[in-house]
Amino acid sequence: MQVYLGGVPLTLLYQGASTYPGVDVDHFHDTGLGSHGCYVPLAVVTGNVISNVVVFPIQPGGGSLR
């Protein structure tokens, strides 16, 4: 599995079970390379299958996007 945020691959930190039965979690590290703006796409690729793409508003340092 590979996760892309703004077209940049994220580094997998943890993949596995959570403390809740039946819930799996994935933790990733964002390098921050160019992934900011009002519509930053996030997609997951497993093998040759691409997930639905969602978008996030991301502002370095927090605050509102202008």
Buried (B, 14 or more C-beta within 10 A) or exposed (E): EEBBBBEBEBEEEEEEEEEEEEEEEEEBEBEEEEBBEEEBEBBBEEEEEEEEEEEBEBEEEEEEEE
